[in-house]
Each structure stands twice: as structure tokens, then as C-alpha cells.
Amino acid sequence: MQEEYRQVAGGKWQVESGRWKVAGADLQPATSHLPLLVLVGATAVGKTALSLTLAEQFGSEIVSADSRLFYRGMDIGTAKPSAAERTAVPHHLIDICNPDETLSLGAYQKLAYAAIDAIQRHGRLPILVGGTGQYVKAVIEGWGIPAVAPQPALREVLSRLDGAELARWLRVLDPASQIDPRNTRRVIRALEVTLVSGIPISVLQRKSPPPYAIQVIGLYLERAAHYARIDARVDGMMAAGLLAELEGLRAMGYGRTLPAMSGLGYQQLWAYLEGEMALETAVERIKFETHRFARHQAAWFRRDDPTITWFDASQPDVGTAVSQLVAEWLTGEGVKG
């Protein structure tokens, strides 16, 4: 069969033989799987800028793994890539929901796999980019996510039981469960899934890694520099019209209690709009809570994780260093695992 090609900026994937060509060189990943590049790190560390650079160099399309970028009309407060950036490089899983809609982790995982597979079929290199650890891990580790919708009536019954009784039922129904019995919300969800599906949630949640050759790149900043960048970003968002963006969303009928509005920036400015704090206080609160959120993200992307190759985002040559690593990875040299 004649081999299929898709010429892209900087490279192409030769579909039938499973070889990657960059700048005329014939490259071969370490496995027969198609490559998936993953870029992770905390908020405001520089993932968007680097992803655009890599996409232009390697002929890529970007798949978002940021749960806040799903929402239409919430652009400034989520630091969404600009229209020009999204024109220059195709982006996926951005602006796919209205603020009053929700997207489950399971639904996201399916959409992400579909986007990645489509990009690979077209001979391009997908880059999964984001700081929402749960979404990144669900994709690259192949989390099993039970397709059991919330059961309000069952939850109401279970919520009447005390923690010890809930834990006892979980031990009986799912002896292999590793859920902390003190986490009542998760215990109730586990019981809900197990009772409705008839299969222990520990079985349904078993991981099945996807058939990709994966390289994970991490960006980090030392704390003082990171906080300074966060604060500058928040000031920039305010100057760009974050408050006006929220006022517009409110005028469209989107309320404060929506899950979308729990995002950093929006929840604090809601407090200002409803007279609960001064604007200056709200802005300082955004900065403080974003610092805390960045620390929380570090729990998902640990600097001692051997599956992540880390780069200091403050270094002037970080883009060159990452590009070199990616090129070496695509040749099959230095691929992890």
C-alpha cells in the first residue's frame, strides 16, 4: 500500500511505516506507538508560550488539559490562548461548554483521546498541555472512570449513615478499595458506583495506559519568581478587563453558584460585585489564592517524579533546551521507559 503522508511545518509522520521525519531526517520513536508530547506545570509558569513554540517547530496541534479553558466567554480570567494564537496553532478542547454546563472527567478523557487520535491520523504531533493534574493523569495513565451518573436519591440515603457505617459497607462491597474512609464524599461515590453497576469501583478504576509513546516535559519556577509572575499576571488580567468580563457573564444570566464561577479570579470578583469586599481586597485575594493553588498543583506534578523531565522556566534558553530534548526523543534517543 502506498504510504500516506501529511506534510507539516517542521516535520511529518509517515503513517504506514510509523516513522517521523523532521527537517529531512528520518527519525524513529523508541516504540511503535505514535508519539504524544505532554507539557505540564503550575499556573503562570509559561506553558502556553512554550507550547506554541514547540507546535510551530514540530508541526503540532495542542490539546488542552486545563479544566477552566472549557468555558466559552471566560477568556481573561482563565488566561486562554488568544484568537491569534489559536489561529496560528490549532487548539482542541477549548470553548466546548457554556458556563452553566459541566464536563465530567470521563467525558473529558474520551474527548481528549479522540482529539489526540485525530491529530496523529493527520500526521501531526499532539501536545497535551495543562496544569489540571487530574485531567492530565487520566489521559496519560489511562484511568478507568466509571460511567455511573450521580444518583441523588441513593446519595441522600447514604448521607444519613455515619462515617464508620459507610466505611464498613465499603469494606464489605469492595475489600480492595484504597479510599481513605475519612473522605466521606469519596466513600459515598464509591458505594454509589458499586451499588449501581454491581462492580466494585476499585475494579472499574483500574488503569489501562493508552497506546502512545509519551514524553512528559515539566516547567517550574522557584517560589519567589513564581509568585511574582502570578501577581503580574493577575494585574494584567485586571487591566485587560477581567471585571468587565465577569459583569458581562452576570448580565447574560450566569450566576455565582455555577461550578464555572468557582475559578480563581471570578469567585473573588463576585464577592466584590456583591459588596462583600473592596476591589483592592478582591485582587489581593486572587493573588493569594493563586499562590496557594500553585502549591496544590505541585502535588500532582512532583519535581522528583522520574516520568517528568523538568526545566527551569526562568532560564533564557529553556525553549531551545526543550526543543532539543523533543528532537532527541523523536529520534528514539533518550526516550523514557
N, C-alpha and C positions, 0 to 999 in steps of 0.2 A: 504494500500500500504506500502511495506517495505520502511522505511525511508532511504534516501540517506545520505551518509557521505563522507566527504573528510578530511582525516587526514592531519594536517599541523603542522609546528613547533610551539608548544606552545598552539595550540587550534584548534577547528574545528567548523564549522557551521552545525547544524543539519537541513537540508533543509526543510523537510516536516513539522516539528513541530516548526520551527522558533526559535530555542534555540542555544545559543552559549556556547561551552564548552571550558574552559581554565584550564589547569593543573588539570584536573579531576573534576573541579567544574561545576555544571550545572547553567549557567547564563542566564538571560533573559533581553533583552533590554526593555526600558520603553514603546516602541511601537512595533507593529507587523512588522514594516518596517525593512529591512535589514540595518545593520549599515554602515555608511561612516564616516571615520575619516578624518579630514581636518587639515592640518598644514600650517600656513601662517606666514608671517613676511617679513621684508625688506631684500634686498640682503645682503649676507655675515653674516647673523645673526646666522647661524648654522642649517638651516632646513634640509639639506641633511644628515648630520651626525645623527641628532635625528631621522629622518625618517627611516634610516637604522636600528638603534637600536630598534625602535618600530616594524618595519617589522619583524625582527628576533624574537622578543619576542611574537608577537601576530599572526604570520603566515599570513603576509600581502603581497600584491603587491602594487606598487607605481604608481600612475597616475600623470604625470607631468602637472602642471598648470603654466608653465614658457614658454612664447612665444618665447624665444631665444633658447630653447632646441630642437625645431622642426628641426633645420637645420643640415644636415649632413656636416661633415668636419669642423664645428665651435665648437670645443670642449674646448679649453683652455679659450678663451675669454668669454664663457658662463658658466664656472665652471660646466661643465657637469659631472654627476657621472661617475666614471672611469669604464672601462670594467670589472674589478674585482668586483666592487660594483654592477654592473648591472647583473653579473653572480650570485652573492650571493642572490640578491633580484630581482625578475622580475620587470622591469620598462615599462611603457606604454607611448606613445605619445612623444617619444624621437627619433630623427633621422628619421622623417617621410617626410621631404621635402628637396629638394636641395636648395641651397642659392638663386637661381633665381626663385623659386616658392613661392607662397603665400598661406596662410591658413586663411580663414575668421573666425571670431568669431563664426558664426553659424556652420561652418564645424567643428570647434574645439569642440563646445558643443556636437554635435552629436557623435563625436569620443569618447569624454570623457564619455558620458552616456553609450555607447556601451562597453567601457573598464570596467567601474565600474560594469555594469550588468554582464559581463562575469566573473569577479573576484568573485562576490557574488554567481553566479551559481556554481562556482567551490568550494564553501565553504570557501573562504578566505576573509580576511578583507581588503577592499581597503582603501588606504591612498592617498588623493588628496593633493599634495604638490606643493607650488609655491608662488611666490611673484607678479605675474601679476594679480592685483586685478580684472580687468575686466573679466578675464577668470575664476577665482575662483567664483566670484559672479554670472556669467552667469550659472554656473553649480549648485551651491547650492541654488540659488534663483529661478532657472528655468526661466531665462529671455526669453521673446518672441523675437526672432530675425528674422525680415522679410527676406524672401528668394527672394529678388529682387536684381539681379545683377546690377552693375553700368551701367548707361545709358549715355555714353559720349555725344551724341547729345543733349539729354534733359538737361544735366548739362550745356552744353555750352549755351543753350538758357536761362536757369535760371540765370546763372552767369552774364548775361547782365543787369539784374534787380538790382536796388539798394536795400540796406538793408531794408528800410521801405516798399518797394513794396513786397519783399519776405515775410516779416513778416505779411503783410496784407493778402497775399494769404494763408499763413499757418493758420491764424485765421479763414479764410473762410472755408478752406478744413478740418481743424482739430481743432475745438474750444477747445478741451480738452488737446491740446498739452501743455507740460510744458517746451518746449525747449526755452532756452534763445534766444530772437530774435537777439541779438548782435552776436551770434555764427553763422555766415553766412554758414559755411561748414555744420553744423548740420541741419540748416534750409533747405538748398538745398537738402540734403539727405532725409529729411522728406518729402519734396514735391515730390521728385523723387519716393520714395516708394509709397506714397499715389496716385500719378497720374498713376503709372504703375499697381498697384494692385487693385485700386479702393476702398481700405480700409484705413482709417486713420492710420497713423503709431502708434498713441497712443493706438489703439485697438490691432494692431499686436504685440506691445511690452509688453502687459500685462504679468505679471509673473504667472507661474504655477509651484509651488515648486515640486521637484521630490519626489518620494515615498521612501525616505531614512530616517533613524534615524541618524541625523548628530550631531557630536561633533566637534567643531572648537577650535583648540589649536593655540595660537599665541606666537611667540618668539620675545623678544625685547632686545635691549641693550641701555644703556644710551648713549647719543650722543658722548661724547669723546671716550668711549670704542668702539663704533660702527665705528667711523671714523678711529680709529687706526686699527681695524680689516680689514676694507675696504682697507686701504693703504697697509697693509701687504699682502692682497690677490692680489692686483694689482702687487706688487713687485714679488710675487710668480708666477703670470701668465707670467710676462716678463721673469723671469728666466726659466720657463718651455717651452718657445719658442713661445709666442703669436705672435711676429713679423714674425717669420718664418711661422707660420700657415697662417697669412694673405697673405704673399708673395706667398705661395702655392696656395691659393684660387685665387689670382690675376693671377697667371700663368695658372690656369685652365679656365680663361676667365670670372670670376665673377667680375663685375665692381663695382665701388664705389657707384653708384647711386641706387643700389638694396636696397629694404627695409631691407633685412637681414643685410646689411653692415652699417645700421644706429645704430646698437647696440653699447653700451659703450665698449670702447677699440678699436674696429675696426674702427670707424669713426675717432678717434684721430690719430691712426697709419696710416690711409690712408693719412691724412694731412702730416705726416712725410714723407711717401713714395713719395709724390708728391712735396716735397720740400717747404712746406708751414710753417713748424716749425721744430725746433730741436727735436731730440728724447727725450731728458730730459724734454723739454716743453710738448711734447705729453703725456708722462707718468704722469706728474703732472696734466695735463688736465683731463686725465682719472680719477684720484683720485678725483679731484674737482667735475667733473660731476657725478661721482658715489655717492658722498656725497649728491648732490642735488637730484638725483634720489631716494635715500633712503628716503629723506624727502617727496618726492612726493608720495611714496608708503604708507606713514603713513596716507595719506588722504583716502586711500582705507581700511586700517586696523587700525581703531582708538582704542586707548587704553581705551576709555570709551564705546566701543561697548559692550553691555551686552550679545551678542551672542558669544563672543570670550572669552575664558579663557586664560589669559596671564601669561607667565613665563619669568623671567629674565634669559636670556641665559648665563649670566656671572656666575651664581651660580653653584658650582661644583656638586650639587645633582639634577640639573634640569632634567636629564634623568630619575632618579628614581621618582621624583615628577610627571612628566608627565605620566610615566608608571602606577603609582598608580591611577592617575585620570582616565586613559583609562580603567584600570581593573574595577574600581568602576562604570564607565559608562556602561560597558558591563554587569554588574550585574543588571543594572537598577537603581542603586543608584547615585544620583547626576546628572542625565541627564537633560540638559537644555530643557525647553519647555515641 
